[in-house]
Amino acid sequence: MSPLALLSLLAAASAPTLVLPPTGPGGDDAWVGEAVADALPRALNQLSVPVVERADRLRAHESLEIPPQNLTRATTVRIAEALGASRLILGSYELKEESLQLSLRILDVERGSLSAPLIATGPVDHLQAMLRGLAWDIAVAGSSPPQQPREEFVGETPAVPFEALRLHARGLSAPDSATRVRFLKQALGVSPTYDEARLTLGRIQVAARESAAAVDTLVRIPSDAPLSRSARFLQGVACLDLGRYRDAEALFAALVLPEPTAALLNNYGLALLRAGPTPEGVKASDVLRKAMSLDPSLRETPLNLGWALFVEGDAEAAAFWLRGVVQADPADLHAQLALAWALRQAGRSAEADAEWKALVARSPTYAELQAPDPRRRFERAIPWERPLVFDEERWGDRQYAASHLGRAEKAQEAGDVEAARREATQAAYLDPYSERAHLLLARLETRAGAQERAVSELRMALWIRDDPGVRLELARLLSEMDRGAEARSEAQRVLAADPTNAEALALAGTK
């Protein structure tokens, strides 16, 4: 991942708080810092304090290429700013025999000011209660103080055996995967209902492509547990990897109903792609378009949508999406191969040959894959429901595209069609997935008498989002161009969504 990646929490109601592991002597006591960094965010979340979870913080380290140890103050502020965090929780711990002292401070990221230390001292096996008390103190210092009394909140400390907590934390702080797994399994041996440790183990297994083991781990987290959604999401990812597409479809469909997210819809679309449309006729491409509309910054979804359209037989639409993927990342060889196949299927032989030659020149091993094969699994699942990485360059392009589009609309209002076409063309180049840009271009091309270009732009808009109103506009234009068969075909597709549409009925020749 690029070190220039810009990270953000999706749909955060306000700027989150970032908890860093407190520093200490390390060695055998290093587990304390990881226990704090893991459990304190959960306690803050229960108090309705927006917070970055430990797993998301580690992903930020990876994306920014910053090791999670030995951080300077400037580096911690950089991480907080990248995550959009307004407050940092940092501090230290001291463990003497079985007595623990925690000293935490709140750093205001914007002002650079530190609070007075929040101190908790007690037997180490009271760590969970100590952390809940500190979480309450941190919440009081925020913009939305807790409604629950401190003693009551501390009294609701989860009944996790201390030894299980320590083993879990030792697993979090272990230097290698095998040691982490060993400690986590020991923690579950002490407390089989310790869902936090089980979810951690499941994440490690999914990342290692130990998918069968991951399913067995995650299915044991009860459906009514607080971590159930995370467990079912990861279980679905593991089922995709195992080829258990109907199981994955059922898991993701159940999660979509209460709360659709872009990553969830992406994975649900992949399950549908391999399992086939639902009895209600829901197709993979329909779901993937919804994922794109929720979060256009996802790297995986444009490729997945293009590949799904190719598998479904819509080669022109597939080529549109895959072309954008290749332009954004020329090193994506799978996308370039899929683009060559889609162009070939669409009858655009010259373009297909050009892509194919460029691909084989870069990677001769692809020479044996010239024949299109929709059975290939080029699609990409997303293992995190809250993607944090945004491509800074492409985000910038979208911002510039919006500026060009605004100027195009002003020029259109002023009657300057040529200026509006120039600006709208630039907007569509910078952001090829802007439905608004393609629609404006289509209408401008129609006004300029360039009907073929208008048809092309309307099709592009429909490839981005299948809108019956836009499809009716396309049918109307095709009819005016005396392309009756195509106009009737488009009108029939409008009628599938709106059977009583009078204009569609007329264009389809059924009225």
ABEGO torsion letter per residue (X at the ends): XBAABBBBBBGBABBBBBBBBBBBAEEAAAAAAAAAAAAAAAAAAAAGBBBBBAAAAAAAAAAAGBBABGBBAAAAAAAAAAAGBABBBBEBBBBBEABBBBBBBBBBAAAGBBBBBBBBBEBAAAAAAAAAAAAAAAAAABABBBABBAAAAAAABBBBBAAAAAAAAAAAABABAAAAAAAAAAAAAABAABAAAAAAAAAAAAAAGBAAAAAAAAAABBAABAAAAAAAAAAAAAAAAAGBAAAAAAAAAAAAAABBBAAAAAAAAAAAAAAEBBAAGBBAAAAAAAAAAABAABAAAAAAAAAAAAAAGBAAAAAAAAAAAAAABAABAAAAAAAAAAAAAAGBAAAAAAAAAAAAAABAAAAAAABBBAABBABBBBABABBABBBAAAAAAAAAAAAAAAAAAAAAAAGBAAAAAAAAAAAAAABAABAAAAAAAAAAAAAAGBAAAAAAAAAAAAAABBBAAAAAAAAAAAAAAGBAAAAAAAAAAAAAABAABAAAAAAAGAX
